[in-house]
Structure formats: structure tokens, C-alpha cells
Amino acid sequence: MEQIKKSLTEALAQGQSFHSWKKQALTELATLDRRYVELVFRNATLSAHNSAKWAHFRDNAKRRPILRYSAVNDSRTRPSHSALHGLMMPVDDPRWQHLAPPNGHQCRCTLISLTERQAKAFGYNGAPTHLPEYTDKHGRQHTAHADNGWAHNPDLDLTALLREREQKAGLGRAMFDSGDNKANTDYSPNPEDVESIARHYVVSNGQKDGLEHGYLVDKHGAVIDIRSGRSEEIDYKDLSGRLAGATLYHNHPSNGILSRADIHFAREEKLASIVAFGTTENAYYKMQVHASETILYSWIYEIERYLRNHLFKMQKHYQIDKYEISMLYQYLLVIILNDHKIISYAHQPSVEMQAIFDKYSEQIEQLRRGFK
């Protein structure tokens, strides 16, 4: 078992899939049950993923101080996990040491970090004195808890390993997860790369004031305009009609994906591309629009009508909160447009966005395939 543990740690550090790891460790695994082996790998991967999230929660606690527990709430969700759905407590609440996912074998629960304003919108008015309760199949009441043997401190799982991986990937404290509002002084942009310069400018300034910042360049990479906006948008009315072929680089204080407004702006101004960077995470979103305005808006209309119908049903069936639904809505809009070559879209989502996409991966694939 020690050999398997060692090979598993190495596989996670290298980002290997289950099948790649299984093939390499075939000698050690030959005597073990296949389902057990896969369960071990899935559990280790879940722990690694959630430990990475916990590192970001801790480092960004000043900006997003509240964590909200989110369960899938389908027929496979355990009652003790479902009872925790919607629980909100500060990042530093010691009870998270025993409640942070994963809370059992193949647990699909996750934590979502919120600003104070977002938490209040969900009804937060302080951490609860008592944890939620649930009723078991025998009618007995219990305080919600992790499965037996799964209560753990999430900050101790694989954080050191993940920090090492972050540094190798350029995801360390240099720019995105310092947890304060100071501009980064350690990150040096590549002076030969326009995107690197733009990224440094908009992210560094966004970390100072929490606002969106824009960096516009023409098709040759020459700077057209640099300006700041508000927390959720930048006003370019004065440049309307003069940006054809330009690329807009900007930051998203929420670290979230490209919005419907971004799509419209890119098409209306005939931009070559539009790029958004996460302000406090190494998130990256890039889009190019290929279709005419008429075709694009026709597709958006049909996709949104399809999504409104299906996501409403999904929200009722799985008891998904409005925040997750809005993120799924935005993601599915751009990804379906990309599937049908109306736009080109690429991203490296934030930890929070990736957690939502992973949590509802099956439903996302069904909705993508279902749109005709």
C-alpha cells in the first residue's frame, strides 16, 4: 500500500488521469479490486482539488470572507450532506475543519466563497450558533456532519504539494492570491508580449481599487486606450465605431467568465478578440466572434430561450441557488456558441468557477448535447 500511496502522490503532482496512473501502477494494483482502486484515486483527487480551493479561500479571505456550502441535492446526495446545503460561515470558522468537502466517498459537495454583499443577498446575517440537522431513515434527528472518518482539516491535506504545482504553473503568490489590496510588485511582465503587459496593467490596478480596467490595442499591438471603469463594466461610448480589429484586455474583479455584455461589445465594435483576466486568481477567458450581428443575436436568442427553460427545471429539481444558476447560464451560453462555431472561446476558469463546472459536469454535457 505504501508503494501505491507513493505512486498516487506522484500522479496527482503530475496531473495524471486515473487510467494513466492505473496503467503505470499495474503491478502493485493487480491484486486489488478494480472498484476499490478507482475509489482510492477519486477520493485522493477530490481531496487535492478541495485543498487547492482551501488555499485560495484562505489567501483571499479579506475580499471574500464568507464560505457557502453547496450540495448537488439529487437522489444520490446523502441526507447529512444535503442538510449542510446553504450553510454560510466565515472562512476562519473552526467548524469548517470538520465540514469542508469532501465529506465522504465520492462526495460531490463544494464550498463557494462570497463577498459580504453576496452573502447578504443569500440571507447571511452572521454564522449560526447551531449546525443544521437532518432526519435519518429511522426518524431520528442528527446534527449534520461528515461521514465517519472524513472529518479533517482541509488545510492539511495536500496543500504543500498543490503550492508546489501552483508555483510551477506560474500560479503562486506573485500576482493573484496575496489576499490584500496592494498592487503586485513581484510580477514582471514580458516587455516583448502585449498580452503580458496588458495583463499586468489591468490586474495590478484592479487589485489596488477593485474596479475593472481596460487596455485596448490595435491589430499591430499599439496601445489605443487605457482606462478604468466601475466594478462591473467599463464605458467605451466615446470610442464607439472606432475599434474595428482591436483587442480589449480587461480584468474581472469577480474572476468570473465572459458575460453576454462582453459578447455584444465584441460584435458591435468588431473587435478582433476580447480577453478577461481574473483580478485575484489566475483566471483567463478569451473570445473571438465569427458571425454577423444578425446571426449572432439569433443564436443568442435561441440558446437563451433553451437555457431559461432547462435551467429553471434543473434549479427546481436540484435546488440550485441563483448564483450557481447564473454562472451555469453564462458558461453554457458561450460554450454552446463555441460548439457551433459562432464564436471561438477558450478559458482557464477560476477555482470557484471550475468547482461549479465540475459539480454539474453531467448536466452541462446533457444541455450541450440537447441543444439543436
C-alpha positions in Angstrom: 0.0 0.0 0.0 2.9 2.4 0.6 4.1 1.9 -3.0 0.6 2.7 -4.2 0.4 5.8 -2.0 3.7 7.0 -3.3 2.7 6.4 -7.0 -0.6 8.2 -6.3 1.0 11.2 -4.8 3.3 11.4 -7.9 0.4 11.0 -10.3 -1.5 13.9 -8.6 1.6 16.1 -8.7 1.8 15.4 -12.5 -1.9 15.9 -13.1 -2.3 12.4 -14.5 -5.7 10.8 -15.2 -7.0 7.7 -13.3 -6.3 5.5 -16.3 -2.7 6.8 -16.8 -2.0 6.2 -13.1 -3.6 2.7 -13.2 -1.5 1.7 -16.2 1.7 2.7 -14.5 0.9 1.2 -11.2 -0.5 -2.0 -12.7 2.0 -4.3 -10.8 1.0 -3.0 -7.4 -2.7 -2.9 -8.3 -3.0 -6.3 -9.8 -4.1 -7.9 -6.5 -6.7 -5.2 -5.6 -10.3 -4.9 -6.6 -10.8 -2.5 -9.6 -13.6 -0.6 -7.9 -11.6 -0.1 -4.8 -8.6 1.2 -6.7 -10.7 3.7 -8.6 -12.4 4.8 -5.4 -8.9 5.5 -3.8 -7.9 7.6 -6.8 -11.2 9.6 -7.0 -11.0 10.3 -3.3 -7.4 11.5 -3.5 -8.2 13.7 -6.5 -11.2 15.2 -4.7 -9.1 15.9 -1.6 -6.4 17.5 -3.7 -8.9 19.7 -5.6 -10.6 20.9 -2.4 -7.2 21.5 -0.7 -6.3 23.8 -3.6 -9.6 25.6 -3.2 -9.0 26.0 0.5 -5.6 27.6 -0.1 -7.3 30.2 -2.3 -10.1 30.7 0.2 -7.6 31.4 2.9 -5.5 33.8 0.8 -8.5 35.8 -0.4 -10.4 35.9 2.9 -10.3 39.7 3.1 -12.1 40.1 -0.2 -14.4 37.0 0.1 -14.7 36.3 3.8 -17.8 34.0 3.8 -18.0 30.4 2.6 -21.2 28.8 1.5 -21.7 25.0 1.5 -23.2 23.7 -1.8 -24.6 20.2 -2.3 -25.9 18.7 -5.5 -29.2 17.7 -3.8 -30.2 15.0 -6.2 -31.2 11.4 -5.4 -27.6 10.4 -4.7 -26.9 13.2 -2.1 -26.6 11.9 1.4 -29.1 13.5 3.9 -26.3 14.7 6.2 -24.7 16.5 3.2 -28.0 17.9 1.9 -28.7 19.4 5.3 -25.5 21.4 5.0 -26.6 23.0 1.7 -26.7 26.7 2.1 -24.7 26.8 5.3 -22.7 30.1 5.5 -19.8 30.8 7.9 -16.6 32.8 7.8 -13.5 31.3 6.2 -11.8 31.1 9.6 -14.8 29.5 11.4 -13.2 26.4 13.1 -16.2 24.2 12.2 -15.0 24.1 8.6 -12.2 21.9 9.8 -14.8 19.1 10.2 -17.2 20.1 7.4 -15.2 21.2 4.4 -15.7 18.8 1.4 -15.1 16.1 0.5 -17.2 14.7 3.4 -17.3 11.1 2.2 -16.5 8.7 -0.6 -17.2 10.3 -4.0 -18.7 13.4 -2.3 -19.7 16.0 -4.9 -20.3 18.8 -2.4 -18.2 22.0 -2.7 -17.6 25.4 -1.0 -18.2 28.7 -2.7 -16.5 31.9 -1.5 -18.7 35.0 -1.2 -18.2 38.7 -0.7 -20.1 40.2 2.2 -22.6 41.7 -0.3 -23.1 38.3 -2.0 -23.6 36.6 1.4 -26.2 39.1 2.5 -28.1 38.5 -0.8 -28.3 34.9 0.3 -29.7 36.0 3.7 -26.5 35.8 5.7 -26.6 37.8 9.0 -23.9 36.0 10.9 -22.6 32.5 11.4 -25.3 30.2 13.0 -24.8 29.1 16.6 -26.0 25.6 15.8 -25.4 23.5 12.7 -28.3 22.2 10.6 -30.0 18.9 11.4 -31.4 16.1 9.3 -33.7 13.1 9.9 -32.4 9.6 9.2 -34.4 6.8 7.8 -35.5 5.8 11.3 -36.9 9.2 12.0 -34.1 10.2 14.4 -32.6 13.8 14.3 -28.9 14.3 13.9 -26.6 17.3 13.6 -25.3 17.4 10.0 -21.8 16.0 9.8 -19.1 14.5 7.5 -19.3 10.7 7.0 -17.4 8.6 9.6 -13.7 9.0 9.2 -13.9 12.0 6.9 -13.8 14.9 9.4 -10.5 16.6 8.6 -8.6 19.9 8.4 -8.7 20.8 4.7 -5.6 22.9 5.0 -3.5 19.9 5.9 -4.4 17.5 3.1 -2.2 18.2 0.1 -1.6 21.9 0.4 2.2 21.8 0.2 2.0 19.7 -2.9 -0.5 22.0 -4.5 1.5 25.1 -3.7 4.4 23.4 -5.5 2.2 22.8 -8.5 1.0 26.4 -8.4 4.5 27.7 -8.5 5.4 25.5 -11.4 2.4 26.8 -13.3 3.1 30.4 -12.5 0.1 30.5 -10.1 1.9 31.4 -6.9 1.6 34.4 -4.8 3.3 36.6 -7.4 0.1 38.1 -8.6 -3.2 36.5 -7.8 -3.5 35.1 -4.3 -1.8 37.6 -2.0 -5.1 38.3 -0.2 -4.6 42.1 0.1 -5.4 45.1 -2.0 -1.9 46.1 -2.9 -0.6 46.0 -6.4 1.8 43.3 -7.1 5.4 44.3 -7.1 6.9 40.8 -7.8 5.3 40.1 -11.1 7.3 41.4 -14.1 5.6 41.4 -17.5 7.4 40.3 -20.6 8.2 43.6 -22.4 8.0 41.8 -25.8 4.5 40.4 -25.2 1.5 42.7 -25.5 -0.8 40.4 -23.6 1.6 40.1 -20.7 1.9 43.9 -20.5 -1.9 44.3 -20.6 -2.5 41.6 -18.1 0.0 43.2 -15.6 -1.6 46.6 -16.0 -5.3 45.6 -15.6 -4.7 43.1 -12.8 -2.3 45.2 -10.8 -4.7 48.2 -10.9 -7.7 46.0 -10.3 -6.0 44.7 -7.1 -5.5 48.3 -6.0 -9.1 49.6 -6.3 -11.3 46.6 -7.0 -12.5 48.1 -10.3 -12.4 46.9 -13.9 -9.6 48.3 -16.1 -9.3 48.2 -19.8 -6.2 48.0 -22.1 -7.1 48.4 -25.8 -4.6 47.7 -28.6 -4.9 47.8 -32.4 -4.1 44.9 -34.7 -0.4 45.8 -34.6 -0.3 45.7 -30.8 -0.1 49.5 -30.4 -2.0 50.9 -27.5 -5.2 52.7 -28.4 -6.6 53.5 -25.0 -6.1 52.7 -21.3 -8.9 53.5 -18.8 -10.6 52.4 -15.6 -14.3 51.7 -15.2 -16.6 50.6 -12.4 -16.7 47.3 -10.5 -18.6 45.5 -13.3 -18.1 47.5 -16.5 -16.1 50.0 -18.5 -17.7 52.7 -20.6 -16.4 53.0 -24.2 -19.2 55.0 -25.7 -16.7 57.8 -26.7 -14.8 55.2 -28.9 -17.8 53.5 -30.4 -17.3 52.8 -34.1 -13.5 53.2 -34.0 -12.4 49.9 -32.5 -12.6 47.5 -35.5 -9.8 45.0 -35.4 -8.8 46.0 -31.9 -8.3 43.6 -28.9 -9.6 44.5 -25.5 -7.8 43.2 -22.4 -9.6 43.8 -19.1 -9.9 42.3 -15.6 -12.9 40.8 -13.9 -12.9 41.6 -10.1 -15.2 38.6 -9.7 -12.7 36.3 -11.5 -15.8 35.2 -13.5 -16.3 34.3 -17.1 -17.0 36.5 -20.1 -20.6 37.9 -20.0 -23.3 38.5 -22.5 -22.3 42.1 -22.5 -18.8 41.2 -23.4 -20.1 39.2 -26.4 -22.3 42.1 -27.6 -19.4 44.6 -27.2 -17.0 42.4 -29.2 -19.5 42.0 -32.1 -20.9 45.6 -32.1 -17.4 47.1 -32.2 -16.0 44.4 -34.5 -13.2 43.6 -32.1 -10.6 41.0 -33.2 -10.9 39.5 -29.7 -11.8 40.2 -26.1 -9.8 38.9 -23.2 -10.6 38.9 -19.5 -8.2 38.1 -16.6 -9.2 37.3 -13.0 -8.2 40.0 -10.6 -7.3 37.8 -7.7 -6.9 34.4 -9.4 -5.0 33.2 -12.4 -8.2 33.0 -14.4 -8.2 33.7 -18.2 -11.1 34.0 -20.7 -10.7 34.7 -24.4 -13.3 35.0 -27.2 -13.5 35.9 -30.9 -16.8 36.4 -32.7 -17.1 35.0 -36.2 -20.7 35.5 -37.1 -22.5 38.7 -38.2 -24.7 40.6 -35.8 -27.9 39.2 -37.2 -26.7 35.6 -37.0 -25.1 36.0 -33.5 -28.1 37.6 -31.9 -30.4 35.0 -33.5 -28.3 32.2 -31.9 -28.1 34.0 -28.6 -31.9 34.3 -28.6 -32.5 30.6 -29.3 -29.8 29.5 -26.8 -31.2 31.7 -24.0 -34.7 30.5 -24.6 -33.4 26.9 -24.4 -31.4 27.6 -21.3 -34.2 29.5 -19.4 -36.5 26.5 -19.8 -34.0 23.8 -18.9 -32.1 25.6 -16.2 -35.4 26.5 -14.5 -36.2 22.8 -14.3 -32.7 22.0 -13.2 -32.9 24.6 -10.4 -36.1 23.2 -9.1 -35.0 19.6 -9.3 -31.5 20.0 -7.8 -32.4 23.0 -5.6 -29.5 25.0 -7.1 -29.1 28.5 -5.8 -29.4 31.6 -8.0 -25.6 32.3 -8.1 -24.7 28.9 -9.4 -27.5 29.1 -12.0 -26.3 32.5 -13.2 -22.7 31.1 -13.6 -24.0 28.0 -15.5 -26.2 30.2 -17.7 -23.2 32.4 -18.7 -20.9 29.4 -19.2 -23.4 27.4 -21.3 -24.2 30.4 -23.5 -20.6 30.9 -24.5 -19.8 27.2 -24.7 -22.8 26.4 -26.9 -21.9 29.3 -29.2 -18.4 27.9 -29.4 -19.7 24.4 -30.1 -21.5 25.7 -33.2 -18.5 27.9 -34.3 -20.4 31.2 -33.8 -17.5 32.2 -31.6 -14.2 30.8 -30.6 -13.8 30.6 -26.8 -11.0 29.4 -24.5 -10.6 29.7 -20.8 -8.7 28.8 -17.7 -11.5 29.3 -15.1 -11.1 30.5 -11.5 -11.1 27.8 -8.8 -14.7 28.8 -7.9 -16.0 28.6 -11.5 -14.2 25.2 -12.0 -15.8 23.8 -8.9 -19.3 24.7 -10.2 -18.5 23.3 -13.7 -17.2 20.1 -12.1 -20.1 19.8 -9.7 -22.6 19.9 -12.6 -20.5 18.4 -15.4 -23.1 15.7 -16.2 -25.9 18.3 -16.5 -23.7 20.6 -18.6 -22.9 17.9 -21.1 -26.6 16.9 -21.3 -27.5 20.5 -22.0 -24.8 20.9 -24.6 -25.8 17.8 -26.4 -29.5 18.7 -26.1 -29.3 22.0 -28.0 -30.1 21.6 -31.7 
